[in-house]
C-alpha cells in the first residue's frame, strides 16, 4: 500500500484534519495559500499552538470558489523593453 492510498483511506474513514504545517505534503498547497483561503472563509481549527484544516472542507471550498469566480480572459501585454 503506497502512501497516497493511505491518505485516501483516511479521508474515507471520516478523519481528514491535517496540520497546517503539513499542507504541502498532504494536499500540495502551500500553508500561506491555506491561510489566504481562511481569510476568504475556509475554517481553520486550533488546538493549543497547532492549526488544522479539513481536506473535505478545502475540496468543497475550492470547488465553490472556482464556480462563483467569474472567468477572466488572460491577456499578454508585450512591452518594448526586453
C-alpha positions as a Markdown table, in Angstrom:
| # | Residue | x | y | z |
|---|---|---|---|---|
| 1 | Unk | 0.0 | 0.0 | 0.0 |
| 2 | Unk | 1.6 | 3.3 | -1.0 |
| 3 | Unk | 1.4 | 6.5 | 1.0 |
| 4 | Unk | -1.1 | 8.1 | -1.4 |
| 5 | Unk | -3.7 | 5.4 | -1.0 |
| 6 | Unk | -3.2 | 5.6 | 2.8 |
| 7 | Unk | -4.2 | 9.3 | 2.7 |
| 8 | Unk | -7.3 | 8.5 | 0.6 |
| 9 | Unk | -8.3 | 5.7 | 3.0 |
| 10 | Unk | -8.0 | 8.1 | 6.0 |
| 11 | Unk | -10.3 | 10.6 | 4.2 |
| 12 | Unk | -12.9 | 7.9 | 3.6 |
| 13 | Unk | -12.9 | 7.0 | 7.3 |
| 14 | Unk | -14.0 | 10.5 | 8.2 |
| 15 | Unk | -10.9 | 11.9 | 9.9 |
| 16 | Unk | -9.5 | 14.4 | 7.4 |
| 17 | Unk | -7.9 | 17.1 | 9.6 |
| 18 | Unk | -4.3 | 18.0 | 8.6 |
| 19 | Unk | -1.8 | 20.2 | 10.3 |
| 20 | Unk | -1.4 | 23.5 | 8.5 |
| 21 | Unk | 2.4 | 22.9 | 8.6 |
| 22 | Unk | 1.9 | 19.6 | 6.7 |
| 23 | Unk | -0.3 | 21.1 | 4.0 |
| 24 | Unk | 2.3 | 20.9 | 1.2 |
| 25 | Unk | 2.8 | 17.2 | 1.8 |
| 26 | Unk | -0.9 | 16.4 | 2.3 |
| 27 | Unk | -2.6 | 18.4 | -0.5 |
| 28 | Unk | 0.3 | 20.1 | -2.4 |
| 29 | Unk | -0.9 | 23.6 | -1.4 |
| 30 | Unk | 1.4 | 26.0 | 0.5 |
| 31 | Unk | 0.4 | 26.9 | 4.1 |
| 32 | Unk | 0.2 | 30.6 | 3.1 |
| 33 | Unk | -2.4 | 29.7 | 0.5 |
| 34 | Unk | -4.4 | 27.9 | 3.1 |
| 35 | Unk | -4.2 | 30.9 | 5.3 |
| 36 | Unk | -5.4 | 33.1 | 2.4 |
| 37 | Unk | -8.3 | 30.7 | 1.9 |
| 38 | Unk | -9.1 | 31.1 | 5.6 |
| 39 | Unk | -9.4 | 34.9 | 5.1 |
| 40 | Unk | -11.9 | 34.1 | 2.4 |
| 41 | Unk | -14.0 | 31.7 | 4.5 |
| 42 | Unk | -12.2 | 28.3 | 4.9 |
| 43 | Unk | -12.4 | 27.1 | 8.5 |
| 44 | Unk | -9.2 | 26.5 | 10.5 |
| 45 | Unk | -9.2 | 24.6 | 13.8 |
| 46 | Unk | -6.8 | 25.3 | 16.7 |
| 47 | Unk | -5.7 | 23.0 | 19.5 |
| 48 | Unk | -3.0 | 24.8 | 21.5 |
| 49 | Unk | -0.4 | 26.1 | 19.1 |
| 50 | Unk | -1.3 | 23.6 | 16.4 |
| 51 | Unk | -3.6 | 24.7 | 13.5 |
| 52 | Unk | -5.5 | 22.2 | 11.4 |
| 53 | Unk | -7.8 | 22.3 | 8.3 |
| 54 | Unk | -10.2 | 19.7 | 6.8 |
| 55 | Unk | -9.3 | 18.2 | 3.5 |
| 56 | Unk | -13.0 | 17.7 | 2.7 |
| 57 | Unk | -13.8 | 21.4 | 3.5 |
| 58 | Unk | -10.8 | 22.5 | 1.5 |
| 59 | Unk | -12.1 | 20.5 | -1.5 |
| 60 | Unk | -15.6 | 22.0 | -1.2 |
| 61 | Unk | -14.2 | 25.5 | -0.7 |
| 62 | Unk | -12.1 | 25.2 | -3.9 |
| 63 | Unk | -15.0 | 23.8 | -5.9 |
| 64 | Unk | -17.4 | 26.5 | -4.8 |
| 65 | Unk | -14.8 | 29.2 | -5.1 |
| 66 | Unk | -14.0 | 28.3 | -8.7 |
| 67 | Unk | -17.7 | 28.0 | -9.6 |
| 68 | Unk | -18.5 | 31.5 | -8.2 |
| 69 | Unk | -15.5 | 33.3 | -9.6 |
| 70 | Unk | -16.0 | 35.0 | -13.0 |
| 71 | Unk | -13.8 | 33.6 | -15.8 |
| 72 | Unk | -11.4 | 36.3 | -16.9 |
| 73 | Unk | -9.6 | 36.3 | -20.1 |
| 74 | Unk | -5.9 | 36.2 | -20.0 |
| 75 | Unk | -4.2 | 38.9 | -22.0 |
| 76 | Unk | -0.5 | 39.1 | -22.6 |
| 77 | Unk | 1.0 | 42.5 | -22.6 |
| 78 | Unk | 4.2 | 43.0 | -24.6 |
| 79 | Unk | 6.4 | 45.9 | -23.8 |
| 80 | Unk | 9.2 | 47.3 | -26.0 |
| 81 | Unk | 11.8 | 46.7 | -23.2 |
| 82 | Unk | 13.4 | 43.3 | -23.2 |
